């Protein structure tokens, strides 16, 4: 969902656009009692005392630690505490260490649970935590409680049973046990593969949809591996030379296809899929062109923006649904493939993990897929890492045309009841409508509260909507160390519930530098909270992010309506804009301090619920926020090219506040602001273990 502002002056009242591009209905009036119940956390967040009725002492019910690879989640379960004013502080240590370290205090997410996270942990390591319960109404039983757990080992286990070979010149009647007796299809290898088998696929084009019929094990996975570059898994067939086309006028041509399709690509790029012949005639998406498939007659109509005939192009027409499908599988790995052009229907996928656990998708390239590169439907402890995702055309298509269309795609998408411990890291996404959507729409199976998903060290560029889209059931979601560039929205939490969502040390450069923002006239922001859904956004924690844009007339943060009131804590961030630094029309409760705010627009600073604040002094006096903040240019290494590290004389050095469990290892008198500690510049060559 986006807001669109009038392009002339950008100062008119915005027009709300719904999830499918239609005008939003007026926000329904919520009865006061219901609203108070929905926003139970707001008085405690703002320091407002509740009436004495219903207050009682809090007691421990449970404390648990869940380890991921480099992080861990903490969940405290309480009884009593009807007024929900109890708090829990956290300490942690590696097993064998003498001293505990302070962790970030836990955050309340509902009537009985407080949740927290540990960062910068070592994989495959045991840890201990202890938590202290405090309640102004008293604590029933011991205040201190302990728990222990371990992070998962960061391993790529190699299968040792046997190797199956696949090659374009192979034969599926072979046994596949040597290169000279290679199989012809990956699917035949999948049918033969047992736990402990490695399937090696030789370079070539494989036009097939692979369904994996069995699982591996923790010590003997099944691995599908491309043997070097040029192993292409292709979901489309090229139209043969000499295909007969009928000219229908206005640049539209039609041919009989004989099978369904939801995706057509050419050497100029992916074509836009229109819903009718009339829409194709109008060609609202523009270049490179579009197509319409008539399901009743099995006919394909095509129109190119340059008016050329389809016979002058190489057309790839999708006739398969997914590259790899793992349905209810475990311990299967897919690595090294080029996967492209899947989309016989509207749900074209590169890899489909359907209720699968402990699977790894790594080192693949996903190009021009109908709906999504990797789709995770349910499932736990899966890893999607070191992949590249790209689309050739979406970045140039208008937002109002793309939104709600078949082209509203994602690089990585999670849906349904997502299990715990999934990791999305070190991927690169370029040119999709949305980048990474790591939340499903329901709590994990088995009664667990938190999903414990980690999204880190990814690079996301040129997204016409949301680079990161944690919309849905997001519980203890950690987003850290990512690079976002030239996208419309940075992080969409519209809505993300029950929380918390940790947004830590991300680098966001030139958000708003998109067609959506600059041509179509929609407002850009690092954070999107306007959902139009009844679920409230859980606690949002923005720590140590560098949000810097040089895109014309663009805010660093624009908190838009509609949306149920939610909470946002901002600490140690850089907000650098070319219009207002912050603009706020949403009623979200904001606790902001120790941030650097700067805009290159000398006539604007912050606009907050209809009031303009021309400088930091006025903002402090009126709202009591950013009492330790700065309003000055940040002095960065090379912001014009996206290098947002601090220069030695940056005012952001040593200007932050200590956040236990977040910035414990800062250098200097205090933590630096932004995503990078200044010593990251000194040790940019990686030699940070000593010396000069």
C-alpha positions as CSV (number, residue, x, y, z in Angstrom):
1,X,0.0,0.0,0.0
2,X,1.3,3.5,-0.8
3,X,0.3,7.1,-0.6
4,X,0.4,9.2,-3.6
5,X,1.1,12.9,-3.3
6,X,0.4,15.5,-5.9
7,X,3.5,15.9,-7.9
8,X,3.1,19.7,-8.2
9,X,4.8,21.0,-5.1
10,X,4.3,17.7,-3.3
11,X,2.3,19.6,-0.6
12,X,-1.3,18.6,-1.4
13,X,-3.4,16.2,0.6
14,X,-2.4,12.7,-0.3
15,X,-4.7,10.2,-2.0
16,X,-4.7,6.8,-0.4
17,X,-4.2,3.8,-2.7
18,X,-5.2,0.3,-1.6
19,X,-3.5,-3.0,-2.0
20,X,-4.8,-3.4,-5.5
21,X,-4.5,0.2,-6.5
22,X,-8.0,1.2,-5.7
23,X,-8.9,4.1,-3.4
24,X,-9.1,3.1,0.2
25,X,-12.3,3.2,2.1
26,X,-12.5,5.5,5.0
27,X,-10.9,4.1,8.1
28,X,-13.6,2.5,10.3
29,X,-14.3,4.1,13.6
30,X,-13.1,1.8,16.4
31,X,-15.0,1.8,19.7
32,X,-12.9,3.4,22.5
33,X,-13.0,0.3,24.7
34,X,-11.9,-1.9,21.8
35,X,-9.1,0.5,20.9
36,X,-7.9,0.6,24.5
37,X,-7.8,-3.2,24.6
38,X,-6.0,-3.4,21.3
39,X,-3.4,-0.9,22.5
40,X,-2.7,-2.3,25.9
41,X,1.0,-1.6,25.5
42,X,0.7,2.1,24.9
43,X,0.4,3.4,28.5
44,X,3.5,1.5,29.6
45,X,5.4,2.6,26.5
46,X,4.5,6.3,27.3
47,X,5.0,6.0,31.0
48,X,1.3,6.5,31.8
49,X,0.0,4.8,35.0
50,X,-3.1,2.6,34.7
51,X,-5.9,2.6,37.2
52,X,-5.3,0.6,40.4
53,X,-8.1,-1.9,39.6
54,X,-6.9,-5.3,38.4
55,X,-3.2,-4.8,39.4
56,X,-1.5,-7.8,40.9
57,X,1.9,-9.3,41.2
58,X,3.8,-11.0,38.4
59,X,5.3,-14.5,38.6
60,X,7.4,-16.6,36.3
61,X,5.8,-19.3,34.2
62,X,8.7,-20.1,31.8
63,X,11.9,-18.7,30.3
64,X,13.4,-20.2,27.1
65,X,16.3,-19.6,24.7
66,X,16.1,-20.5,21.0
67,X,19.4,-20.5,19.1
68,X,19.7,-19.7,15.4
69,X,23.1,-19.6,13.6
70,X,24.4,-16.2,14.9
71,X,21.6,-15.0,17.0
72,X,19.2,-16.3,19.7
73,X,15.7,-15.5,20.8
74,X,14.5,-15.2,24.4
75,X,10.9,-15.7,25.5
76,X,9.6,-15.0,29.0
77,X,6.2,-16.2,30.0
78,X,4.5,-14.6,33.0
79,X,1.4,-15.2,35.1
80,X,-0.5,-12.6,37.0
81,X,0.4,-9.0,36.1
82,X,-3.1,-8.1,35.0
83,X,-2.0,-4.4,34.5
84,X,0.9,-5.6,32.3
85,X,3.5,-3.3,34.0
86,X,6.1,-6.0,34.8
87,X,9.5,-5.8,33.2
88,X,12.3,-8.3,32.5
89,X,16.0,-7.5,32.3
90,X,18.3,-9.9,30.6
91,X,21.9,-11.1,31.0
92,X,23.8,-13.7,29.0
93,X,27.1,-15.5,28.6
94,X,28.8,-18.2,26.7
95,X,28.9,-21.5,28.7
96,X,32.3,-21.5,30.5
97,X,32.7,-17.8,30.8
98,X,32.8,-16.4,34.3
99,X,30.8,-13.2,33.9
100,X,27.4,-12.4,32.5
101,X,26.9,-9.5,30.0
102,X,23.9,-7.2,29.9
103,X,21.4,-7.9,27.1
104,X,18.7,-5.8,25.7
105,X,15.6,-5.7,28.0
106,X,12.8,-7.9,26.9
107,X,9.8,-6.4,25.2
108,X,6.2,-7.1,25.8
109,X,4.2,-8.5,22.9
110,X,1.0,-9.7,24.6
111,X,-0.6,-10.2,28.0
112,X,1.8,-12.9,29.2
113,X,4.9,-12.8,27.0
114,X,8.0,-10.6,26.8
115,X,10.5,-11.3,24.0
116,X,14.2,-10.4,23.3
117,X,17.1,-11.2,21.1
118,X,20.9,-11.8,21.3
119,X,23.1,-10.8,18.4
120,X,26.7,-11.5,17.3
121,X,26.8,-15.0,18.7
122,X,29.1,-17.8,17.5
123,X,27.5,-20.8,15.6
124,X,27.4,-24.1,17.3
125,X,28.0,-22.7,20.8
126,X,26.2,-23.2,24.1
127,X,24.9,-20.1,26.0
128,X,23.3,-19.4,29.3
129,X,20.8,-16.6,30.1
130,X,19.4,-15.2,33.3
131,X,16.5,-12.9,33.5
132,X,15.2,-10.7,36.4
133,X,11.5,-10.0,36.8
134,X,10.4,-6.7,38.3
135,X,6.9,-5.5,39.0
136,X,5.8,-2.4,41.0
137,X,3.0,-4.6,42.4
138,X,5.4,-7.2,43.6
139,X,6.9,-10.5,42.3
140,X,5.4,-13.8,43.3
141,X,8.3,-16.3,43.9
142,X,11.9,-15.8,42.9
143,X,12.7,-12.8,40.7
144,X,15.6,-14.5,39.0
145,X,15.2,-17.3,36.4
146,X,17.8,-19.0,34.2
147,X,17.8,-21.0,31.0
148,X,20.3,-22.4,28.5
149,X,20.5,-23.3,24.9
150,X,22.8,-23.4,21.9
151,X,23.1,-21.9,18.4
152,X,23.0,-24.2,15.4
153,X,26.3,-25.1,13.7
154,X,26.9,-23.2,10.5
155,X,27.7,-26.3,8.4
156,X,27.3,-27.6,4.9
157,X,27.3,-31.3,5.4
158,X,28.5,-33.3,2.4
159,X,26.7,-36.5,1.5
160,X,28.9,-39.6,1.3
161,X,26.7,-42.4,0.0
162,X,27.2,-42.1,-3.7
163,X,27.2,-39.6,-6.6
164,X,24.7,-39.5,-9.4
165,X,25.6,-37.7,-12.6
166,X,23.3,-35.9,-15.0
167,X,24.3,-34.5,-18.4
168,X,22.6,-33.3,-21.6
169,X,23.9,-36.3,-23.4
170,X,22.9,-38.8,-20.8
171,X,20.1,-41.3,-20.8
172,X,17.5,-41.9,-18.1
173,X,17.9,-45.6,-18.7
174,X,21.4,-45.4,-17.3
175,X,22.3,-45.9,-13.6
176,X,23.8,-42.5,-13.4
177,X,26.7,-43.7,-11.2
178,X,29.5,-42.3,-13.5
179,X,29.9,-39.5,-16.0
180,X,29.9,-42.2,-18.8
181,X,26.6,-43.5,-17.6
182,X,25.0,-40.2,-16.8
183,X,21.3,-39.6,-16.6
184,X,19.5,-37.2,-19.0
185,X,17.2,-35.5,-16.5
186,X,17.5,-34.0,-13.1
187,X,14.0,-35.5,-12.3
188,X,15.3,-39.0,-12.9
189,X,18.2,-38.4,-10.6
190,X,15.7,-37.1,-8.0
191,X,13.7,-40.2,-8.3
192,X,16.8,-42.3,-7.6
193,X,18.4,-40.2,-4.9
194,X,18.5,-41.5,-1.4
195,X,19.8,-39.8,1.8
196,X,23.5,-39.4,1.3
197,X,23.4,-38.9,-2.5
198,X,25.1,-36.0,-4.4
199,X,23.5,-35.2,-7.7
200,X,26.0,-33.5,-10.0
201,X,24.5,-31.8,-13.0
202,X,26.7,-31.0,-16.0
203,X,26.4,-27.6,-17.9
204,X,23.5,-27.4,-20.3
205,X,19.8,-26.5,-20.5
206,X,17.3,-28.6,-18.7
207,X,13.7,-28.0,-19.5
208,X,12.0,-29.7,-16.6
209,X,10.2,-29.3,-13.3
210,X,11.9,-31.3,-10.6
211,X,9.9,-32.8,-7.7
212,X,12.0,-34.3,-5.0
213,X,10.3,-37.5,-3.6
214,X,12.3,-38.1,-0.4
215,X,14.3,-36.5,2.3
216,X,17.9,-36.6,3.4
217,X,19.1,-36.6,7.0
218,X,21.1,-34.3,9.2
219,X,24.3,-36.4,8.6
220,X,23.4,-37.5,5.0
221,X,21.6,-34.8,3.1
222,X,20.5,-35.0,-0.5
223,X,22.4,-32.4,-2.6
224,X,21.6,-31.2,-6.1
225,X,24.6,-29.4,-7.3
226,X,25.4,-27.6,-10.6
227,X,28.8,-28.6,-11.9
228,X,30.1,-25.1,-12.7
229,X,28.5,-22.3,-14.6
230,X,26.0,-22.8,-17.4
231,X,23.7,-25.3,-15.7
232,X,20.3,-23.8,-16.7
233,X,17.0,-25.0,-15.3
234,X,14.5,-23.4,-17.7
235,X,10.7,-23.3,-17.4
236,X,10.0,-22.0,-20.8
237,X,10.2,-23.2,-24.4
238,X,11.3,-20.9,-27.3
239,X,8.7,-20.4,-29.9
240,X,10.0,-22.1,-33.0
241,X,11.2,-20.2,-36.0
242,X,8.5,-19.7,-38.6
243,X,5.7,-19.5,-36.0
244,X,2.6,-18.1,-37.8
245,X,1.3,-14.7,-36.4
246,X,-1.9,-12.9,-37.3
247,X,-1.7,-9.1,-37.3
248,X,-4.7,-7.7,-35.4
249,X,-3.8,-4.0,-35.8
250,X,-2.3,-1.4,-33.5
251,X,0.9,-3.6,-33.2
252,X,-0.9,-6.6,-31.7
253,X,-0.1,-10.1,-33.1
254,X,-1.7,-13.4,-32.2
255,X,-0.8,-17.1,-32.6
256,X,-2.2,-20.4,-31.4
257,X,-0.1,-21.7,-28.5
258,X,-1.8,-25.0,-27.5
259,X,-0.9,-24.8,-23.8
260,X,-1.4,-22.4,-20.9
261,X,1.2,-19.8,-20.0
262,X,1.7,-17.0,-17.4
263,X,5.0,-15.7,-18.5
264,X,6.6,-14.6,-21.8
265,X,10.1,-13.2,-22.1
266,X,12.1,-11.8,-25.0
267,X,15.6,-10.8,-25.7
268,X,14.5,-7.3,-24.7
269,X,13.3,-8.5,-21.3
270,X,10.2,-9.9,-19.6
271,X,6.8,-8.9,-21.1
272,X,4.0,-7.5,-19.0
273,X,1.1,-9.9,-18.6
274,X,-2.2,-8.2,-19.3
275,X,-5.7,-9.4,-18.1
276,X,-7.5,-8.7,-21.4
277,X,-7.1,-7.9,-25.1
278,X,-8.2,-4.3,-24.5
279,X,-5.5,-3.9,-21.8
280,X,-2.9,-5.3,-24.1
281,X,-3.9,-2.8,-26.8
282,X,-3.4,0.1,-24.3
283,X,0.0,-1.2,-23.2
284,X,-0.1,0.8,-20.0
285,X,3.1,-0.8,-18.6
286,X,5.1,0.4,-21.7
287,X,8.4,-1.2,-22.7
288,X,9.5,-3.7,-23.7
289,X,5.9,-4.9,-24.4
290,X,3.2,-7.2,-23.2
291,X,1.1,-10.3,-23.8
292,X,-2.4,-11.6,-23.2
293,X,-3.1,-15.3,-23.0
294,X,-6.7,-16.3,-23.9
295,X,-7.4,-19.4,-21.9
296,X,-10.6,-20.3,-23.8
297,X,-8.8,-20.4,-27.2
298,X,-5.3,-21.2,-26.0
299,X,-4.1,-18.2,-28.1
300,X,-1.2,-15.9,-27.3
301,X,-1.4,-12.2,-28.2
302,X,1.8,-10.1,-28.1
303,X,2.5,-6.4,-28.6
304,X,6.0,-4.7,-28.5
305,X,6.4,-1.1,-27.4
306,X,8.6,-0.3,-30.4
307,X,5.9,-1.6,-32.8
308,X,8.0,-4.5,-34.1
309,X,6.5,-7.9,-35.1
310,X,7.0,-10.8,-32.7
311,X,8.8,-12.7,-35.5
312,X,11.7,-10.4,-35.1
313,X,12.2,-11.5,-31.5
314,X,13.3,-14.6,-29.6
315,X,10.3,-15.4,-27.4
316,X,10.4,-17.8,-24.4
317,X,7.0,-19.0,-23.4
318,X,6.7,-20.6,-19.9
319,X,5.1,-24.0,-19.8
320,X,6.3,-25.2,-16.4
321,X,5.3,-24.1,-12.9
322,X,8.4,-24.5,-10.7
323,X,12.1,-25.4,-11.0
324,X,12.5,-27.5,-7.8
325,X,9.6,-28.5,-5.6
326,X,10.3,-29.9,-2.1
327,X,7.0,-30.8,-0.5
328,X,7.3,-32.0,3.0
329,X,11.0,-32.8,2.6
330,X,14.0,-32.3,4.9
331,X,17.7,-32.0,4.6
332,X,17.8,-31.3,0.8
333,X,20.2,-28.8,-0.7
334,X,19.9,-27.0,-4.1
335,X,23.0,-25.1,-5.2
336,X,24.6,-23.4,-8.2
337,X,21.8,-23.4,-10.8
338,X,20.6,-20.7,-13.1
339,X,16.8,-21.0,-12.7
340,X,14.6,-18.9,-15.1
341,X,11.3,-18.5,-16.9
342,X,9.0,-20.6,-14.7
343,X,5.3,-19.5,-14.7
344,X,2.8,-21.6,-16.6
345,X,0.3,-20.1,-14.2
346,X,0.3,-17.0,-12.0
347,X,2.5,-18.6,-9.3
348,X,5.7,-19.3,-11.2
349,X,8.5,-20.2,-8.8
350,X,12.2,-21.0,-9.0
351,X,12.3,-23.2,-5.8
352,X,9.3,-24.1,-3.8
353,X,9.8,-25.2,-0.2
354,X,6.4,-26.4,0.9
355,X,6.3,-27.4,4.6
356,X,9.9,-28.5,4.3
357,X,12.5,-28.2,7.1
358,X,16.2,-27.9,7.3
359,X,16.6,-27.4,3.5
360,X,19.2,-25.1,2.0
361,X,19.0,-23.1,-1.2
362,X,22.3,-21.5,-1.9
363,X,24.5,-20.0,-4.7
364,X,21.8,-20.0,-7.4
365,X,20.7,-17.4,-9.9
366,X,17.0,-16.7,-10.4
367,X,16.0,-14.7,-13.5
368,X,12.6,-13.5,-14.8
369,X,10.3,-15.8,-12.8
370,X,6.5,-15.4,-12.9
371,X,5.9,-14.8,-9.2
372,X,8.9,-15.5,-6.9
373,X,12.4,-16.8,-6.8
374,X,12.2,-18.9,-3.6
375,X,8.8,-19.5,-2.0
376,X,8.8,-20.9,1.5
377,X,5.4,-22.1,2.6
378,X,5.7,-23.0,6.2
379,X,8.7,-25.0,7.3
380,X,11.5,-24.4,9.9
381,X,15.2,-23.9,9.9
382,X,15.6,-23.5,6.2
383,X,18.5,-21.4,4.8
384,X,18.3,-19.2,1.7
385,X,21.8,-17.8,1.2
386,X,24.3,-16.5,-1.4
387,X,21.7,-16.4,-4.2
388,X,21.1,-13.8,-6.9
389,X,17.7,-12.7,-8.0
390,X,16.9,-10.4,-10.9
391,X,14.1,-9.3,-13.2
392,X,14.7,-7.6,-16.5
393,X,11.7,-5.3,-16.8
394,X,9.7,-4.6,-13.6
395,X,11.8,-1.7,-12.5
396,X,10.6,0.3,-15.5
397,X,6.9,-0.4,-15.2
398,X,4.5,2.1,-13.5
399,X,3.5,1.3,-9.9
400,X,-0.3,1.7,-10.4
401,X,-0.1,-0.8,-13.3
402,X,2.1,-3.3,-11.6
403,X,0.5,-3.3,-8.2
404,X,-2.2,-6.0,-8.0
405,X,-1.0,-7.5,-11.4
406,X,0.7,-10.7,-12.1
407,X,4.0,-8.8,-12.0
408,X,3.7,-8.0,-8.3
409,X,6.6,-10.4,-7.6
410,X,9.2,-11.0,-4.9
411,X,12.6,-12.4,-4.8
412,X,12.0,-14.4,-1.6
413,X,8.5,-15.0,-0.1
414,X,7.4,-16.7,3.1
415,X,3.7,-17.6,3.5
416,X,1.4,-19.6,5.8
417,X,2.4,-20.8,9.3
418,X,6.2,-20.3,9.1
419,X,8.2,-22.4,11.6
420,X,11.1,-21.2,13.7
421,X,14.7,-20.6,12.8
422,X,14.7,-19.7,9.1
423,X,17.7,-17.7,7.8
424,X,17.9,-15.5,4.8
425,X,21.4,-14.1,4.3
426,X,23.9,-12.9,1.8
427,X,21.5,-12.8,-1.1
428,X,21.4,-10.1,-3.8
429,X,18.1,-9.0,-5.3
430,X,17.8,-6.5,-8.1
431,X,14.8,-5.2,-10.1
432,X,11.9,-7.0,-8.5
433,X,8.7,-5.3,-7.3
434,X,9.4,-6.5,-3.7
435,X,12.6,-8.0,-2.4
436,X,12.4,-10.2,0.7
437,X,9.1,-11.0,2.5
438,X,10.2,-13.1,5.5
439,X,6.9,-13.4,7.5
440,X,4.0,-15.8,7.0
441,X,0.5,-15.1,8.2
442,X,0.1,-17.3,11.2
443,X,2.0,-18.4,14.3
444,X,4.4,-21.3,14.1
445,X,2.8,-24.8,14.4
446,X,3.0,-26.5,17.7
447,X,2.0,-23.5,19.8
448,X,5.2,-21.6,19.6
449,X,4.9,-17.8,19.8
450,X,8.0,-16.6,18.0
451,X,9.3,-17.3,14.5
452,X,13.0,-16.4,15.2
453,X,13.7,-15.5,11.5
454,X,16.9,-13.8,10.6
455,X,17.4,-11.6,7.5
456,X,20.9,-10.3,7.3
457,X,23.8,-9.3,5.0
458,X,21.5,-9.1,2.0
459,X,21.8,-6.5,-0.8
460,X,18.6,-5.2,-2.3
461,X,18.5,-2.8,-5.1
462,X,16.0,-1.3,-7.6
463,X,12.7,-2.4,-6.1
464,X,9.6,-0.5,-7.2
465,X,7.8,-1.2,-3.9
466,X,9.4,-2.7,-0.8
467,X,13.0,-3.8,-0.6
468,X,12.1,-5.7,2.7
469,X,8.5,-6.6,3.3
470,X,8.1,-8.2,6.7
471,X,4.3,-8.0,6.6
472,X,2.3,-10.6,8.5
473,X,3.1,-12.7,11.5
474,X,6.5,-11.4,12.4
475,X,7.5,-12.4,16.0
476,X,11.1,-11.8,17.0
477,X,12.2,-11.0,13.5
478,X,15.8,-9.8,13.2
479,X,16.7,-7.6,10.1
480,X,20.4,-6.5,10.3
481,X,23.4,-5.7,8.2
482,X,21.5,-5.4,5.0
483,X,22.2,-2.9,2.2
484,X,19.2,-1.3,0.6
485,X,19.6,1.0,-2.4
486,X,17.5,2.8,-5.1
487,X,14.3,1.3,-3.9
488,X,10.9,2.9,-3.2
489,X,10.3,1.7,0.4
490,X,13.0,0.3,2.7
491,X,11.1,-1.8,5.2
492,X,7.4,-2.4,5.1
493,X,5.8,-3.4,8.5
494,X,2.3,-3.0,7.3
495,X,1.4,-4.7,9.5
496,X,4.0,-6.8,11.3
497,X,2.7,-8.4,14.4
498,X,3.0,-9.4,17.3
499,X,6.7,-8.3,17.1
500,X,9.2,-7.3,18.0
501,X,10.9,-6.5,14.7
502,X,14.6,-5.6,15.1
503,X,15.9,-3.3,12.4
504,X,19.6,-3.0,13.2
505,X,22.7,-1.7,11.4
506,X,21.2,-1.6,7.9
507,X,22.5,0.8,5.3
508,X,19.8,2.5,3.1
509,X,21.0,4.6,0.3
510,X,19.0,6.7,-2.2
511,X,15.6,5.3,-1.3
512,X,13.1,7.2,-3.4
513,X,15.3,7.0,-6.5
514,X,12.8,5.0,-8.4
515,X,10.1,5.4,-11.1
516,X,7.5,4.8,-8.4
517,X,8.7,7.8,-6.3
518,X,9.9,10.2,-9.0
519,X,7.6,9.6,-11.9
520,X,4.5,8.0,-10.5
521,X,4.5,10.4,-7.5
522,X,4.2,8.0,-4.5
523,X,5.9,8.9,-1.2
524,X,9.0,7.0,-0.3
525,X,10.2,6.2,3.2
526,X,12.7,3.9,5.0
527,X,9.8,2.6,7.1
528,X,6.3,1.9,5.9
529,X,3.7,1.4,8.7
530,X,0.4,2.2,6.8
531,X,-1.4,-1.1,6.5
532,X,-5.1,-0.6,6.6
533,X,-5.4,-3.9,8.4
534,X,-6.8,-4.3,12.0
535,X,-3.7,-6.0,13.4
536,X,-1.4,-3.6,15.2
537,X,2.3,-3.4,14.4
538,X,4.3,-4.9,17.2
539,X,7.3,-3.1,18.8
540,X,9.7,-1.7,16.2
541,X,13.3,-1.2,17.2
542,X,15.4,1.0,14.8
543,X,19.0,0.9,16.0
544,X,22.2,2.1,14.2
545,X,20.8,2.4,10.7
546,X,22.3,4.8,8.1
547,X,19.4,6.2,6.0
548,X,20.7,8.6,3.5
549,X,19.1,9.7,0.3
550,X,20.0,12.2,-2.4
551,X,16.8,11.5,-4.4
552,X,14.9,14.8,-5.1
553,X,12.2,15.9,-2.7
554,X,12.4,12.7,-0.6
555,X,12.0,12.1,3.2
556,X,14.2,9.7,5.2
557,X,11.1,8.7,7.2
558,X,7.5,9.3,6.2
559,X,5.1,7.6,8.7
560,X,1.9,7.3,6.7
561,X,-1.7,6.5,7.6
562,X,-3.8,4.3,7.9
563,X,-2.8,1.8,10.5
564,X,-3.5,0.7,14.1
565,X,-1.4,2.6,16.6
566,X,2.0,1.0,17.2
567,X,5.3,1.7,18.8
568,X,8.7,2.7,17.4
569,X,12.0,3.2,19.3
570,X,14.7,5.0,17.3
571,X,18.3,5.2,18.6
572,X,21.7,5.9,17.1
573,X,20.5,6.3,13.5
574,X,21.4,8.7,10.7
575,X,18.5,10.2,8.9
576,X,19.6,12.3,5.9
577,X,17.0,13.6,3.4
578,X,16.3,16.1,0.7
579,X,12.9,17.2,2.0
580,X,11.6,16.7,5.5
581,X,13.8,14.4,7.6
582,X,10.8,13.0,9.3
583,X,7.2,13.4,8.2
584,X,4.5,11.8,10.4
585,X,0.8,11.5,9.9
586,X,0.4,8.1,11.5
587,X,-0.4,8.0,15.3
588,X,2.4,5.6,15.9
589,X,4.0,6.2,19.3
590,X,7.6,7.3,18.7
591,X,10.4,7.2,21.2
592,X,13.4,8.8,19.4
593,X,16.7,10.1,20.7
594,X,20.4,10.1,19.9
595,X,19.8,10.2,16.2
596,X,21.3,12.5,13.6
597,X,18.8,14.4,11.5
598,X,19.8,16.4,8.4
599,X,18.1,17.6,5.3
600,X,19.5,19.5,2.3
601,X,16.3,21.5,2.1
602,X,16.9,24.7,4.1
603,X,13.1,25.4,4.3
604,X,12.1,22.2,5.9
605,X,13.1,20.0,8.9
606,X,10.4,17.9,10.5
607,X,6.6,17.8,9.9
608,X,4.7,16.1,12.6
609,X,0.9,15.5,12.7
610,X,0.3,18.7,10.7
611,X,2.8,20.9,12.4
612,X,6.1,22.1,11.0
613,X,9.2,22.2,13.2
614,X,12.0,24.2,11.5
615,X,14.8,23.0,13.6
616,X,15.9,20.6,16.4
617,X,15.2,23.1,19.1
618,X,11.6,23.5,18.1
619,X,11.2,19.8,17.8
620,X,12.5,19.2,21.3
621,X,10.4,21.9,22.8
622,X,7.2,20.7,21.2
623,X,7.5,16.9,21.4
624,X,10.3,16.2,23.9
625,X,12.1,13.8,21.5
626,X,15.7,13.8,20.2
627,X,16.9,15.6,23.4
628,X,20.4,14.2,22.7
629,X,20.0,14.2,18.9
630,X,22.1,16.1,16.3
631,X,21.0,18.3,13.4
632,X,24.1,18.6,11.2
633,X,25.6,17.1,8.0
634,X,26.9,13.6,9.0
635,X,30.3,13.8,7.1
636,X,30.4,10.4,5.3
637,X,33.1,8.8,3.2
638,X,31.3,8.8,-0.2
639,X,27.6,9.1,0.1
640,X,27.2,9.8,-3.7
641,X,28.3,6.2,-4.3
642,X,26.6,4.6,-1.3
643,X,29.6,4.5,1.0
644,X,28.0,5.6,4.3
645,X,30.8,5.1,6.7
646,X,31.9,8.0,8.9
647,X,34.8,10.3,8.1
648,X,37.3,10.8,11.0
649,X,35.8,14.3,11.7
650,X,32.2,13.2,11.5
651,X,30.0,14.7,14.3
652,X,28.3,11.2,14.5
653,X,31.4,9.7,16.0
654,X,31.0,9.0,19.8
655,X,27.5,10.6,19.7
656,X,25.4,7.6,20.5
657,X,24.0,5.9,23.5
658,X,25.0,2.5,24.8
659,X,22.4,-0.2,24.0
660,X,23.2,-3.4,25.9
661,X,23.3,-6.4,23.6
662,X,23.4,-4.1,20.5
663,X,26.6,-2.0,20.5
664,X,28.7,-3.5,23.3
665,X,32.0,-3.4,21.4
666,X,32.0,0.2,20.3
667,X,35.2,2.1,19.8
668,X,35.9,5.4,21.5
669,X,34.1,7.3,24.3
670,X,30.6,6.3,23.1
671,X,29.0,4.4,20.2
672,X,29.0,6.1,16.8
673,X,25.7,6.9,15.0
674,X,24.7,4.9,12.0
675,X,25.4,1.4,10.7
676,X,29.1,1.6,10.9
677,X,31.5,2.2,13.8
678,X,34.3,4.5,12.8
679,X,36.9,1.7,13.3
680,X,35.2,-0.1,10.4
681,X,36.8,2.5,8.2
682,X,40.3,2.0,9.7
683,X,40.0,-1.8,9.3
684,X,38.2,-1.8,6.0
685,X,40.9,-4.1,4.6
686,X,39.9,-6.7,7.2
687,X,43.2,-6.6,9.2
688,X,41.6,-5.8,12.5
689,X,43.3,-8.2,14.8
690,X,46.1,-5.8,15.9
691,X,49.0,-3.8,14.6
692,X,48.9,-0.3,13.3
